[in-house]
């Protein structure tokens, strides 16, 4: 669980990975990634 003020590494996906098929997971676009509170990739 992530709480306010915690440092967390996150990946923001364009589709729900829990509802995606295996084929969808293989080609799923990543909208953004954060590492230690900083964007390392941002396609938003």
Secondary structure, 3 states (H helix, E strand, C coil): CCCCCCCCCEEEECCCCCCCCHHHHHCCCEEEEEECCEEEEECC
